[in-house]
Amino acid sequence: MSASKNVSIIDISSPQVRAARALLGWTLDRLEAATGLPKRTLTRFENESTAPRASTIAIIRGALEAAGVEFIAENGGGPGVRLRKAQIPQTESSP
């Protein structure tokens, strides 16, 4: 497989991943544990020194989303991240 086939449409960027980690208070070690990916792979992606495979990005995105991050697509204001609004359990009110 050629290098160009390894690079597909990347739907999250390195800055978004760094911001997501910051919002969660995660270190690279924590992201490594959550994804099962080597720390050097994560570092290279965050430093923009390599373009990872789409499957690698999907793993990173999945781990961060499972932890509560929402990725915001480019919509005129630029791509971004935010934490999902906490779900407050519904309780039955007493009459």
C-alpha positions, 0 to 999 in steps of 0.5 A: 500500500502506498503512503498516499493510500494510508492518508485518508480524510482526517476528520480530527486534527493534532491540535484537536487531540491535544485540546481534548487531552487537556480538557480531560486532564489526560497525559500521553500515557493515559491516552496510550492506555486508553487506545492501546497505541504506542506512545511514539505513534501518539506523539508523532501525530500530536507533533504533526511529524507523521500522518497516521492511518485512518484506523489509528485516528479512529482509535484515538477518536473513539477513546476520546469520545468514550471519555466524553469529548465531542469533536466539532467540525469546521463550520466557519469558526474552525474545528474544535472540541468540547466536553459532552454535557453531563447527563443528569439522571432523571428522578421521579418527583414525589407528589 
